[in-house]
Amino acid sequence: MIENEIFLLYVKLIGGLLIFVGLLLILLDKVFHKNVSSVWRIYRGWLVMIPVFIIFVFFGRLVFILGVLGISIFSFAEFSRATRLNANPWITYVVYLGIVAVAILAIIRNPVTGYFGGYGMFMALPVYVIGLILFVPIFQNRHEGQLQAVALGMMGFIYFGWMLGHLSFLADSEYSINYVLYLVFAVQIADISAYNFGKLFGRHKLRSNISPNKTTEGAVGALVVSLCLPWLFQSTFPEFGPLQIFLTGLIMGIGSQLGDLTISLIKRDLDIKDMGTLIPGHGGILDRIDSLIIATPLFFHMIRYFGALYP
């Protein structure tokens, strides 16, 4: 895997960016005496997350899928604690079972087609998991509070198990490293662009009741950067034509922000700042990967529509 040119390109690029940002923070702190303590916390979080992600990609398909499984489990655990769904353990058990099933389906080889990944069953899996979730309160002969618990269980599986699980199925493709590296890189660049454009040019609130710090200018800036980025990284998609490259930028620009706003909506409704505290300066796992949750299935199915995944 280390011989993959695209992998080495992204490692060098991300490593260079980390070094540049670190030197910039030192300069701002020591020379210009700026208070960058909060940014340092975020930076230290990146110093932990990025090597872990690179290791998952480096060691190949199986390790990467298990890494996605771990992220899905941690994300749902944070969601269930925040929403108090964990007060209904049997529904949470069903969701965890569904999340594990996604990983198993991504790992296995289809005996009919010979391809890795049980794609057909993966597409049908929500029907079975939702059916099991609905069965829980009926089996327990309970009704009070069950509508909310069932709805949260359904959302938990669809959002953190099934939608995020598309990331594992990207690992089964011919250009898996290219797709995964670009997807994760692009949604983070979109997040950073939205923040910086908002700080520099932000005048109008995007959705003040959902995410007060996000601005329309930041959202537009992130979309523009996202539309330009795939043209600069065309070597990542050797089989893409102009339409696919444009759609890739559109998906990253819109999907990443929609995923972020969705988790912001949940947090505002629950009146909490972060979903967890696992990552210093970032909050929980879910606070860091929210931008991937919608962008990933959109990207996956765009690729599949044009014939590069699962015939």
C-alpha angles and dihedrals in degrees: 000000000000088000092063106114095210091051091051091046093056093043091053092044095049092042090051092050091050092051092047093049091046092052090045092053091049089050093050091047102042103029106029095028094226121163103246098154094119091048090049089057090052091046093052088052090055090049088061100039100046097055090047091052092046090051091052090052095041096056093054144238102328096047091046093052090049088050091053088048090055092049091049092050094048091046093051091045089056091046094049092049093047094048093037090236086136087075084077100055098178094059090047089050090054091051092049089049090052092049091052090048090057090056092047091051090050092051101047126085118239105240092207102049099023090228122130114251131046092244098167093052090044090058091049096042097092089064092058096042093047089048090054091047090053090048093058100073091039091053091046091047090229130138110163111102092352097118090062093043093049092047092049091047091052092048091045093056097040094046104037102022109033105025095040088041089071085078089068091051090053085063089064094062130099092249095036097140092049094049096045096045093047094045094053093041094048097050091049091049088050090053093048092046092051090051096047097043088047092052093046102038107008114135105139126058113237097207108348097187094050105036112003095188096056118094136198090237090054092050093049091047091052091049093050092049090047091052092051098043101073091053088058091049100044090135087069090065107040091167097048123106126202093277094053091046091051092047090049090057092045092050093049093046097048103026095051093051094044090053091050093048092048092058089043089055091053092048093049091050090050091042095233131130100214136015091228146342102237097111116052112236093007106061117224134349090265092054089058102042100038092104091059098055099079099024092056100061091040090053092044095052093043089056092045093049089059091051105255096114136049108343 
